[in-house]
Amino acid sequence: MAQYSPVQPRTVVEDFNDREMATAYLLTLKRAGREYAYSAMEAANPELRSFHQTAFMISCAHAYDMWQYMVKKGIIH
């Protein structure tokens, strides 16, 4: 099992470092993806349903790209 160094969250941030920005973006993409998936299953309008399905797939692709970036930068293993 990989060992990760502990990180103390900063609550007052005037400037984000790369790790904080990448983590925030990845978490935002994950949340957006969940919401798009949920909305797609609930939508009755075919056009709206299709939009949410497409947005879900884009969120998934961007989240994977972000994960790869974070691995490459050594932010996560």
Residue, then its C-alpha position, 0 to 999 in steps of 0.5 A: m500500500a502506498q504511503y501518502s504524506p499527510v496534508q493539513p487543509r488550508t482554510v484561508v487561501e489567497d493563492f492555490n498551489d498545484r495540489e490544491m487546485a488539481t484536487a479541487y478540480l477533480l472533486t468538482l468533476k466527480r460531483a458534477g458527474r454524479e449530478y449529471a448522471y442522476s439528472a439524466m435518469e430523472a429527465a423526461n424530456p429526450e433533449l434534456r436527457s441527452f444533454h445530461q448523458t453527454a455532460f456525464m461522459i465529458s465529466c468522466a473523461h475530464a476526471y480521468d485526464m485530471w487523475q492522469y495529470m495528478v499521477k504524473k505530477g506525483i500528487i497522487h499515486 
